[in-house]
């Protein structure tokens, strides 16, 4: 008999890059030296003070559930971080600790989206955003954006695309895959456009802290009622610890806590105790040094890719990605990714993972390798592109 699985499961797409990753791992098993520029995970290990705090928590027996909203001490630390970094006075009760940023997105989408209703999302954008909406029987209304919009939704786009089924918009600043930011003025304009229509502004700030030459504005600086998603994975380097947070209006916390209790009980206890060390001066010094390293990588790889013939019209100000138009080489992006992996052992991500708009003419590079490896990758890319037969070289 054919298994009968849910329609929502069938309609949630896989990451196309995972097939490339599986092939890359198979090549590695054969002895090939693969340079991984495809996965959005920092190459740095978790900082030593955070690991030490986790080890101490384990030794002390902190292995039981916490409250659904998380450790009060960590929520207070985060409130202090918002005050120090953004000048935002935040009641710690408004902060819910979640299993990764994905847990925060699950809570927000479950709370705010009824079946058949939708959020506006930029296309291209992080694919899980639209998939979580499908999971709760809502939808994503994808709005095509490009270099002219710096790949971001704006107030005008909200006004043009909002309809009777719209209940909000989810934006990301810095964004994945493009690394672009929304300015304070742009966030304020978005807030006004959405709130005046009775909707909710939801902002993914997961790459905050990883900006270069500019300070990211938090949505909470301009809209105290915004829902803000964040994570300890990127700037704080705790990917495998699976810890994130959601900032919500105080009157929403009771409903969100109820959802958290039912969906996952609580965020990982050891991760919460370890994260208390994230805000210590010694830890922040390590993280800031790593941010400077990412900036150097971007400043090398951006002009190098342009010289190879990739078109990158908008310089990213944050995250650790370069979203590049590869159409000068002909063919489609997935085929090029496969070619570069098979012939040069360089793994990159096809644009089809990030939406619909011109997706098959774009690829994403993650500069999550050190400079010597990036230099080696560029040398290999040059060879692979000549073999591809494109006319850009």
Secondary structure, 3 states (H helix, E strand, C coil): CCCCCCHHHHHCCCCHHHHHHHHHHHHHHCCCCCEECCCCCCCCCCCHHHHHHHHHHHHCCCCCCCCCCCCHHHHHHHHHHHHHHHCCCCCHHHEEEECHHHHHHHHHHHHHCCCCCEEEEEECCCHHHHHHHHHCCCEEEEEECCHHHCCCCCHHHHHHHCCCCEEEEEEECCCCCCCCCCCHHHHHHHHHHHHCCCCEEEEECCCCCCECCCCCCCHHHCCCCCEEEEECCCCCCCHHHCCEEEECCHHHHHHHHHHHHHHCCCCCHHHHHHHHHHHCHHHHHHHHHHHHHHHHHHHHHHHHHHHHCCECCCCCCECCEEEEECHHHCCCHHHHHHHHHHHHCEECEEHHHHCCCCHHHEEEEECCCCHHHHHHHHHHHHHHHHHHCCCCC
